[in-house]
Amino acid sequence: MSVPDSTRHARDAAEAIGARFEDLDDGGGYLFRISQGERFVLGGGGNICTYPVNSAAAYTVSRDKAHTKAVLRSRGLPVIPGGLFFTQTRRIAMRAPGREAADAAVFAARLGYPVFCKPNLGSRGTFAEIIRDEAGLSDYIRRVAVDFEAVLMEPLLTGAEHRVLVQDGRTVFHSTKAEPALVGDGRSALGDLLEELNHRIAADGVSALPASALGDDIARVPKAGERVVLRGRRNLSAAGDIEQVSEDVPALMAQLAIAAVGALGLRIGAVDMFDVSPGGDLSDLVVIEVNGNPGLRTLENAGRTDLIRSIWTSMLNECLSS
């Protein structure tokens, strides 16, 4: 049984500093304790915040994408405009009118299709989808309502997507994200290749990409080696890819990332942002979201386990020092 990445990283760092690591989840790794003398920290995977230096309040606010946007806007930081709408009616008496499914359809028509939707409390790219028309929106809300109470709707932006990890007011690394793609084998239709991809990401608990992602090409058989890009998600857990990883973070990106993480009161966080400047010169950056519990698989895949250990050992040394 595999354990969460964060648990492996924490265990490695604990061993590096001579601290005691205890798995409290019968080997599953979703709950652990690291101790040194009388001092200890708890951590884990899933909904537990991995990083012990992040406060509960800061982490909880960062999980809520709408709240995060409100905080960043209050500091004058650029965010993607959009609206928050509810897929369920069970708590309708607790909110002001104008945020129900019918209101989402009106908002989408005003924005103009296609629009981009994602769960307000979602992660790892699940149910992050491009919605192309009113029928697609109705189907999307029906599917998402099973697991999520609310969704964000935004205009569909294009541009390079970047991630910058910040720890204690300094940047650790920068990566550029790439969208997932289907690769033709000369025999299979795109619909079959998409089904195969969806089967793979389902193992990580990520929602399937809808057939509408292929438009009218679902029956087309691409040539062997032909790449067909699937727009909408760039998460590693949703079959996205990383184009490059570097410790050298461009100044404009570093400035925005540090400000966004600081605005939320996080000590460690990852900022996803679009560069929507026409020339791709970073002159028009906009924050997509801020992750208060970022995974480090990007660094692991790039062979930068030294940076992972540095992030973790610095936190543990601080938390466990007497």
Secondary structure, DSSP 8 states (H G I E B T S, - for coil): ----HHHHHHHHHHHHHT-EEEE-STTS-SEEEEEETTEEEEEESTTS-S-TTS-HHHHHHHH-HHHHHHHHHHTT--B---EEEES--TTGGGS-SS-SHHHHHHHHHHH-SSEEEEETT--TTTT-EEE-SHHHHHHHHHHHTTT-SEEEEEE---SEEEEEEEETTEEEEEEEEE--EEE--SSS-HHHHHHHHHHHHHTTT-----GGGGGGGTT----TT-EEE-TT---GGGT-EEEEEES---HHHHHHHHHHHHHTT-SEEEEEEEE--TTSSSSSEEEEEEESS---HHHHHTT-HHHHHHHHHHHHHHHH--
